[in-house]
């Protein structure tokens, strides 16, 4: 076990080894109220301490006792407020005022359903859980659309946490997302764009100037009622949240997909979860102890048996792991494997013969693999079904080091198209205005090919996994890049990665010579990329470049394939014949 002490917080990490597979278990002990401590052992987590908000939490103080002493709660209408000489209205405005953002909430018009709970007396840290899928509300790093997507231990609590800001006597409250300092809002039905969408918006974007867009009340039975939509927030499809019913035409009533749980989370649980995530995402396992790690875990000559330690993988001479993910064979996968074998590139095939459930599996598999690597090792990940390789590991590493990528960043492929945001509400403004400019036609991030050091890649994968399943990895990482560009690098000049999406002749084939393999050239950027990605509608170009790259090492040598060519998997080596179900014949490769 390893114990680390930081900022009065103790981190305890234990490592259990089953063969060569290491599993890490973390316990975080956070001082709470001395001498007591708050302990959150693995498998328990903050959910065990979250308390559902009930009617008692919203009880009003007695304002008008009758002669017998019973409490009479008035209907907080304009007429009644006027009889109070506007003192109550002043209290409401004060209770809803936020000095940091100036987002004073106007509560001059209630119109709340009769069963909305009233009178939550203090600000609370809460999470909102959809009863439809059991997941918590969250949003991207810079705000924007809100999704029912959060899962404990998969997403940090901080990313699911809201500050409930109530008025003392009113049923209405706002929900401020703590991590992004944005406020939940439901756009009105008549909005020019994004009608009925649930968004997390900053004060600067107009969240506080849109009348009732940001006002909610909590109905008995578990419904989050939106004042703007005059109906409940409703979960549609897998994780989408909208201010209308499943038909998309009317406000959502008390339908099953609109049921939510509102839970209060204690401060100690928030602190403990934040500490646990420091271990989970920011401390590579090899930094906790120096036990040699077997990477990968098998005895195949293709996969290797070398035991490595941190000292053997340095910034100046890193080892490269080339990963891809596929659950079944297709003709394009087999062509990709053949080309990789032809250029002597050793691939690690993840996910083989798993049941396919979504693209999120490739993120999980890559994260699990990268977690076992020394932090300075290099990782190249590429999609399996539409990628071709031009060179081996040595040449790829050489090109990467020439690019002088900041070791704290992960390098992604750049492309011409902005997908999927271009086809979404507010997406075109996101693509045109928020994306950083590029000095070439390749401006937008593509998540299908990336490369970086194991440590920052592990952190990035951990955050990406938190938003899946439910969202496409390209959608997630694009918003992560725009909101936190300091964590990324993009190959704007196609020096290492080439996307063929929307290409119109800039990338040409270069024939093999007496001394070199066949290659490609981008005449627009004057570069020779080494990983070719035929994403989107560009798959029609795949056969031409596949045939081109399968040429011999010299122009006079015929196409060849080694009969015993193998691919590494986490469970051992598989021959191309085993994967692709075919027998290879022809001239043996030398």
Helices and strands as residue ranges (DSSP letters): E 2-6, E 9-18, E 21-31, E 37-40, G 46-49, E 51-52, G 55-58, H 78-83, H 87-95, E 124-130, E 136-139, E 144-150, G 157-160, E 162-166, E 173-177, E 182-186, E 198-201, G 203-205, E 216-219, E 223-226, E 231-232, E 234-236, E 240-242, G 256-258, E 260-264, H 267-282, H 285-288, E 293-294, E 307-308, G 310-312, E 320-325, H 331-342, E 347-350, H 360-370, E 378-382, E 387-389, H 393-402, E 410-415, G 421-423, H 427-429, I 430-434, E 444-453, H 454-466, H 473-483, G 485-487, E 488-491, E 497-499, E 507-510, E 519-522, E 531-533, G 536-541, H 542-549, E 566-569, E 572-575, H 576-580
